[in-house]
Amino acid sequence: MHRTQIYLEDSQYEMLRARARHEGTSLAAVIRKILNDYLGGDRSRKDSDDFRAVIGIGEGDGSRVAENYEDYLYGADS
């Protein structure tokens, strides 16, 4: 990781600071995330996609849930 210094407009700084507070993270982390999103992401991290992070967390026998989704959502008696 490299340390760098940038100049921000007051409004940019305030928006970034508010976002960092909202996300509970540092200003630097917010800037890195924005840059990764803008530049095409960090391709070295496979778990950077929130959707992909949930793949494989479930249990089951591999049956096709989509075919009988109503049974799983509302119960087999519906």
C-alpha positions in Angstrom: 0.0 0.0 0.0 1.3 3.5 -0.8 0.7 6.6 1.2 -0.3 9.7 -0.8 -1.7 13.2 -0.3 -4.5 14.9 -2.2 -6.3 18.2 -2.1 -10.1 18.1 -1.9 -12.7 20.7 -2.2 -14.4 21.5 1.1 -17.7 20.0 -0.2 -15.9 16.8 -1.3 -14.2 16.4 2.1 -17.5 16.9 3.9 -19.3 14.3 1.7 -16.6 11.8 2.1 -16.4 12.3 5.9 -20.2 11.9 6.2 -20.1 8.7 4.2 -17.2 7.3 6.3 -19.2 8.1 9.5 -22.3 6.5 8.0 -20.4 3.3 7.0 -18.4 3.3 10.3 -15.1 3.3 8.5 -12.2 5.6 7.8 -12.0 8.4 5.2 -9.1 6.5 3.5 -11.2 3.3 3.3 -14.0 5.2 1.6 -11.7 6.8 -0.9 -10.1 3.4 -1.7 -13.5 1.8 -2.2 -14.6 4.6 -4.5 -11.4 4.3 -6.5 -11.7 0.5 -6.8 -15.3 0.9 -8.0 -14.3 3.6 -10.5 -11.2 1.8 -11.8 -12.9 -1.6 -12.2 -12.5 -3.0 -8.7 -9.8 -4.9 -7.0 -9.5 -8.0 -9.1 -7.3 -9.7 -6.6 -10.2 -10.0 -4.1 -12.7 -12.6 -5.2 -15.1 -11.8 -2.3 -15.4 -8.1 -3.3 -18.8 -8.7 -4.8 -21.4 -8.8 -2.0 -23.6 -11.1 -4.0 -20.9 -13.6 -4.5 -20.1 -13.6 -0.8 -23.4 -15.5 -0.1 -22.7 -18.3 -2.5 -22.3 -21.6 -0.7 -23.6 -20.5 2.7 -26.7 -22.6 2.5 -27.2 -26.3 3.2 -29.1 -28.8 1.1 -28.9 -31.7 -1.2 -28.7 -29.7 -4.4 -32.4 -30.2 -5.4 -33.9 -27.6 -7.6 -35.5 -25.1 -5.2 -36.6 -22.8 -8.0 -39.0 -25.4 -9.3 -40.8 -25.6 -6.0 -40.1 -22.2 -4.5 -43.6 -21.7 -3.2 -43.2 -24.8 -0.9 -40.0 -23.3 0.5 -41.5 -19.8 1.0 -45.0 -20.6 2.1 -44.8 -24.2 3.2 -45.8 -27.4 1.4 -49.4 -27.1 2.3 -50.1 -23.9 0.4 
